[in-house]
Every structure is written in C-alpha cells, then in structure tokens.
Amino acid sequence: MNIQAEKAIIIEQFKKVNDVNLISAIKSLLEYAAKKEKESYDIPEDHQKLVMERFDEIRKNPERLLDWEEAKKSLGTK
C-alpha cells in the first residue's frame, strides 16, 4: 500500500473519532512531527560552509580520501 492510500485510510478513521484525549494525542503527534521535519532542514550556515570547504579540499586533493575498507581496518573495526 502506498503512503497516499495509508493517509486516506487514517483520515477516514480519524473522522470517526470522538474521544477528546485521542484527538489531543494525535494533534500532539502531528505537531511533534512538523517540528522535527522543520528541524531536520535547519542546518546552520557555519556548518554548511564547513562542509563546502571540505568538499573543495577533496576536489583539489582527491588522494586524501581513504578507501572505506582500508579506513575500517586502520580503526580496527569489522
């Protein structure tokens, strides 16, 4: 089942709910989800700049990159 179909089913079920506490709980979940979604995209400019600087360094000097398998071995991880 795709997400749109699932949302439609939930909406229809919600329309039948009369329990004030359940409605309040669902509202709180939706507010929390909206807040978390917004937070996940609020990346400070300083962090963005740092990442872009590191990308530039790698573009200029790609031999600095380590192979993932070699990096794991040097860290002693499996």
OpenMM code with the backbone's topology and positions (N, CA, C; nanometers):
from openmm import Vec3, app, unit

residues = "MET ASN ILE GLN ALA GLU LYS ALA ILE ILE ILE GLU GLN PHE LYS LYS VAL ASN ASP VAL ASN LEU ILE SER ALA ILE LYS SER LEU LEU GLU TYR ALA ALA LYS LYS GLU LYS GLU SER TYR ASP ILE PRO GLU ASP HIS GLN LYS LEU VAL MET GLU ARG PHE ASP GLU ILE ARG LYS ASN PRO GLU ARG LEU LEU ASP TRP GLU GLU ALA LYS LYS SER LEU GLY THR LYS".split()
positions = [
    Vec3(0.0856, -0.1183, 0.0000),
    Vec3(0.0000, 0.0000, 0.0000),
    Vec3(0.0898, 0.1240, 0.0000),
    Vec3(0.0563, 0.2200, -0.0831),
    Vec3(0.1389, 0.3405, -0.0888),
    Vec3(0.1003, 0.4389, 0.0220),
    Vec3(0.1844, 0.5359, 0.0423),
    Vec3(0.1664, 0.6307, 0.1531),
    Vec3(0.0382, 0.7112, 0.1400),
    Vec3(0.0013, 0.7475, 0.0179),
    Vec3(-0.1214, 0.8257, -0.0021),
    Vec3(-0.2450, 0.7451, 0.0369),
    Vec3(-0.2448, 0.6171, 0.0039),
    Vec3(-0.3571, 0.5306, 0.0405),
    Vec3(-0.3647, 0.5140, 0.1917),
    Vec3(-0.2483, 0.4969, 0.2549),
    Vec3(-0.2454, 0.4835, 0.4009),
    Vec3(-0.2964, 0.6104, 0.4680),
    Vec3(-0.2548, 0.7258, 0.4162),
    Vec3(-0.3021, 0.8526, 0.4734),
    Vec3(-0.4530, 0.8663, 0.4579),
    Vec3(-0.5064, 0.8264, 0.3450),
    Vec3(-0.6509, 0.8355, 0.3218),
    Vec3(-0.7271, 0.7481, 0.4212),
    Vec3(-0.6747, 0.6290, 0.4470),
    Vec3(-0.7402, 0.5389, 0.5442),
    Vec3(-0.7365, 0.5998, 0.6829),
    Vec3(-0.6223, 0.6540, 0.7204),
    Vec3(-0.6095, 0.7151, 0.8536),
    Vec3(-0.7037, 0.8342, 0.8672),
    Vec3(-0.7128, 0.9148, 0.7647),
    Vec3(-0.8025, 1.0315, 0.7685),
    Vec3(-0.9467, 0.9873, 0.7877),
    Vec3(-0.9865, 0.8841, 0.7155),
    Vec3(-1.1248, 0.8344, 0.7297),
    Vec3(-1.1485, 0.7807, 0.8703),
    Vec3(-1.0517, 0.7111, 0.9254),
    Vec3(-1.0649, 0.6604, 1.0624),
    Vec3(-1.0714, 0.7752, 1.1617),
    Vec3(-0.9898, 0.8766, 1.1402),
    Vec3(-0.9858, 0.9910, 1.2309),
    Vec3(-1.1186, 1.0648, 1.2325),
    Vec3(-1.1848, 1.0721, 1.1186),
    Vec3(-1.3143, 1.1406, 1.1104),
    Vec3(-1.4178, 1.0776, 1.2031),
    Vec3(-1.3999, 0.9512, 1.2364),
    Vec3(-1.4957, 0.8786, 1.3210),
    Vec3(-1.4630, 0.8894, 1.4702),
    Vec3(-1.3465, 0.9444, 1.5027),
    Vec3(-1.3020, 0.9516, 1.6422),
    Vec3(-1.3747, 1.0646, 1.7147),
    Vec3(-1.4250, 1.0321, 1.8352),
    Vec3(-1.4913, 1.1321, 1.9182),
    Vec3(-1.4234, 1.1489, 2.0542),
    Vec3(-1.3213, 1.0698, 2.0807),
    Vec3(-1.2506, 1.0752, 2.2078),
    Vec3(-1.1580, 1.1971, 2.2097),
    Vec3(-1.1862, 1.2909, 2.2992),
    Vec3(-1.1100, 1.4153, 2.3074),
    Vec3(-0.9631, 1.3879, 2.3378),
    Vec3(-0.9359, 1.2925, 2.4251),
    Vec3(-0.7971, 1.2610, 2.4608),
    Vec3(-0.7205, 1.2033, 2.3418),
    Vec3(-0.7864, 1.1180, 2.2652),
    Vec3(-0.7221, 1.0606, 2.1481),
    Vec3(-0.6959, 1.1687, 2.0436),
    Vec3(-0.7905, 1.2568, 2.0227),
    Vec3(-0.7729, 1.3678, 1.9287),
    Vec3(-0.6567, 1.4566, 1.9733),
    Vec3(-0.6498, 1.4836, 2.1012),
    Vec3(-0.5413, 1.5645, 2.1551),
    Vec3(-0.4066, 1.4957, 2.1352),
    Vec3(-0.4019, 1.3655, 2.1577),
    Vec3(-0.2775, 1.2897, 2.1404),
    Vec3(-0.2328, 1.2914, 1.9941),
    Vec3(-0.3260, 1.2725, 1.9030),
    Vec3(-0.2937, 1.2749, 1.7601),
    Vec3(-0.2447, 1.4136, 1.7194),
    Vec3(-0.3101, 1.5164, 1.7717),
    Vec3(-0.2679, 1.6535, 1.7422),
    Vec3(-0.1252, 1.6761, 1.7904),
    Vec3(-0.0929, 1.6271, 1.9090),
    Vec3(0.0426, 1.6414, 1.9633),
    Vec3(0.1452, 1.5688, 1.8758),
    Vec3(0.1088, 1.4496, 1.8286),
    Vec3(0.1986, 1.3752, 1.7399),
    Vec3(0.2245, 1.4518, 1.6109),
    Vec3(0.1197, 1.5090, 1.5535),
    Vec3(0.1346, 1.5843, 1.4294),
    Vec3(0.2199, 1.7095, 1.4505),
    Vec3(0.2002, 1.7786, 1.5624),
    Vec3(0.2815, 1.8963, 1.5930),
    Vec3(0.4274, 1.8581, 1.6124),
    Vec3(0.4514, 1.7463, 1.6809),
    Vec3(0.5874, 1.6981, 1.7028),
    Vec3(0.6529, 1.6636, 1.5689),
    Vec3(0.5792, 1.5937, 1.4824),
    Vec3(0.6324, 1.5554, 1.3512),
    Vec3(0.6653, 1.6790, 1.2681),
    Vec3(0.5798, 1.7787, 1.2709),
    Vec3(0.6038, 1.9008, 1.1948),
    Vec3(0.7285, 1.9719, 1.2462),
    Vec3(0.7440, 1.9742, 1.3779),
    Vec3(0.8605, 2.0391, 1.4379),
    Vec3(0.9882, 1.9641, 1.4001),
    Vec3(0.9859, 1.8319, 1.4083),
    Vec3(1.1032, 1.7516, 1.3757),
    Vec3(1.1392, 1.7659, 1.2285),
    Vec3(1.0397, 1.7689, 1.1427),
    Vec3(1.0653, 1.7838, 0.9992),
    Vec3(1.1337, 1.9170, 0.9707),
    Vec3(1.0879, 2.0224, 1.0361),
    Vec3(1.1478, 2.1544, 1.0165),
    Vec3(1.2908, 2.1560, 1.0693),
    Vec3(1.3125, 2.0967, 1.1852),
    Vec3(1.4454, 2.0947, 1.2466),
    Vec3(1.5466, 2.0221, 1.1603),
    Vec3(1.5037, 1.9171, 1.0934),
    Vec3(1.5983, 1.8375, 1.0162),
    Vec3(1.6558, 1.9153, 0.8981),
    Vec3(1.5916, 2.0244, 0.8583),
    Vec3(1.6391, 2.1024, 0.7457),
    Vec3(1.7039, 2.2348, 0.7873),
    Vec3(1.7038, 2.2646, 0.9150),
    Vec3(1.7652, 2.3877, 0.9629),
    Vec3(1.9118, 2.3623, 0.9965),
    Vec3(1.9952, 2.3667, 0.8943),
    Vec3(2.1383, 2.3445, 0.9126),
    Vec3(2.2052, 2.4810, 0.9193),
    Vec3(2.2743, 2.5082, 1.0294),
    Vec3(2.3384, 2.6393, 1.0437),
    Vec3(2.4324, 2.6706, 0.9277),
    Vec3(2.4393, 2.7970, 0.8914),
    Vec3(2.5251, 2.8399, 0.7800),
    Vec3(2.6705, 2.8018, 0.8021),
    Vec3(2.7171, 2.8139, 0.9263),
    Vec3(2.8564, 2.7787, 0.9564),
    Vec3(2.8844, 2.6327, 0.9227),
    Vec3(2.7885, 2.5451, 0.9515),
    Vec3(2.8059, 2.4027, 0.9226),
    Vec3(2.8058, 2.3790, 0.7717),
    Vec3(2.7148, 2.4472, 0.7022),
    Vec3(2.7105, 2.4339, 0.5567),
    Vec3(2.8422, 2.4792, 0.4950),
    Vec3(2.8936, 2.5895, 0.5451),
    Vec3(3.0194, 2.6446, 0.4934),
    Vec3(3.1345, 2.5471, 0.5170),
    Vec3(3.1392, 2.4888, 0.6362),
    Vec3(3.2440, 2.3935, 0.6697),
    Vec3(3.2398, 2.2730, 0.5751),
    Vec3(3.1222, 2.2204, 0.5497),
    Vec3(3.1088, 2.1057, 0.4598),
    Vec3(3.1543, 2.1431, 0.3191),
    Vec3(3.1135, 2.2596, 0.2714),
    Vec3(3.1539, 2.3026, 0.1374),
    Vec3(3.3052, 2.3230, 0.1281),
    Vec3(3.3662, 2.3739, 0.2335),
    Vec3(3.5119, 2.3898, 0.2359),
    Vec3(3.5808, 2.2543, 0.2270),
    Vec3(3.5264, 2.1556, 0.2978),
    Vec3(3.5850, 2.0215, 0.2946),
    Vec3(3.5689, 1.9585, 0.1562),
    Vec3(3.4544, 1.9802, 0.0931),
    Vec3(3.4357, 1.9310, -0.0441),
    Vec3(3.5386, 1.9940, -0.1370),
    Vec3(3.5593, 2.1233, -0.1222),
    Vec3(3.6578, 2.1924, -0.2060),
    Vec3(3.7975, 2.1344, -0.1850),
    Vec3(3.8334, 2.1061, -0.0599),
    Vec3(3.9644, 2.0473, -0.0297),
    Vec3(3.9802, 1.9117, -0.0976),
    Vec3(3.8753, 1.8326, -0.0956),
    Vec3(3.8803, 1.6998, -0.1570),
    Vec3(3.8896, 1.7110, -0.3087),
    Vec3(3.8168, 1.8051, -0.3667),
    Vec3(3.8247, 1.8248, -0.5121),
    Vec3(3.9661, 1.8640, -0.5552),
    Vec3(4.0311, 1.9445, -0.4730),
    Vec3(4.1665, 1.9894, -0.5052),
    Vec3(4.2705, 1.8799, -0.4793),
    Vec3(4.2413, 1.7927, -0.3839),
    Vec3(4.3388, 1.6932, -0.3415),
    Vec3(4.2676, 1.5585, -0.3165),
    Vec3(4.2154, 1.4930, -0.4212),
    Vec3(4.1362, 1.3707, -0.4035),
    Vec3(4.2139, 1.2529, -0.3456),
    Vec3(4.3468, 1.2556, -0.3553),
    Vec3(4.4249, 1.1445, -0.2990),
    Vec3(4.4181, 1.1410, -0.1464),
    Vec3(4.3645, 1.2464, -0.0853),
    Vec3(4.3468, 1.2483, 0.0610),
    Vec3(4.2412, 1.1491, 0.1067),
    Vec3(4.1510, 1.1136, 0.0151),
    Vec3(4.0424, 1.0226, 0.0511),
    Vec3(4.0952, 0.8829, 0.0797),
    Vec3(4.0357, 0.8186, 0.1776),
    Vec3(4.0714, 0.6813, 0.2098),
    Vec3(3.9625, 0.5879, 0.1580),
    Vec3(4.0051, 0.4698, 0.1173),
    Vec3(3.9107, 0.3654, 0.0833),
    Vec3(3.8404, 0.3224, 0.2127),
    Vec3(3.7092, 0.3018, 0.2059),
    Vec3(3.6326, 0.2697, 0.3269),
    Vec3(3.6857, 0.1426, 0.3946),
    Vec3(3.7159, 0.0404, 0.3164),
    Vec3(3.7653, -0.0842, 0.3752),
    Vec3(3.8996, -0.0616, 0.4455),
    Vec3(3.9867, 0.0181, 0.3852),
    Vec3(4.1155, 0.0481, 0.4490),
    Vec3(4.0972, 0.1300, 0.5751),
    Vec3(4.0037, 0.2248, 0.5716),
    Vec3(3.9768, 0.3069, 0.6898),
    Vec3(3.9249, 0.2204, 0.8035),
    Vec3(3.8356, 0.1266, 0.7734),
    Vec3(3.7835, 0.0375, 0.8775),
    Vec3(3.8954, -0.0445, 0.9393),
    Vec3(3.9856, -0.0958, 0.8541),
    Vec3(4.0970, -0.1762, 0.9054),
    Vec3(4.1856, -0.0922, 0.9975),
    Vec3(4.2124, 0.0324, 0.9575),
    Vec3(4.3004, 0.1160, 1.0391),
    Vec3(4.2361, 0.1512, 1.1724),
    Vec3(4.1015, 0.1495, 1.1750),
    Vec3(4.0301, 0.1767, 1.3009),
    Vec3(4.0094, 0.0508, 1.3832),
    Vec3(4.0402, -0.0647, 1.3234),
    Vec3(4.0244, -0.1908, 1.3956),
    Vec3(3.8812, -0.2366, 1.4057),
    Vec3(3.7957, -0.1930, 1.3127),
    Vec3(3.6558, -0.2363, 1.3148),
    Vec3(3.6353, -0.3463, 1.2120),
    Vec3(3.5280, -0.4180, 1.2284),
    Vec3(3.4963, -0.5277, 1.1367),
    Vec3(3.4056, -0.4832, 1.0259),
] * unit.nanometer
topology = app.Topology()
chain = topology.addChain("A")
for resn in residues:
    res = topology.addResidue(resn, chain)
    for name in ("N", "CA", "C"):
        topology.addAtom(name, app.Element.getBySymbol(name[0]), res)
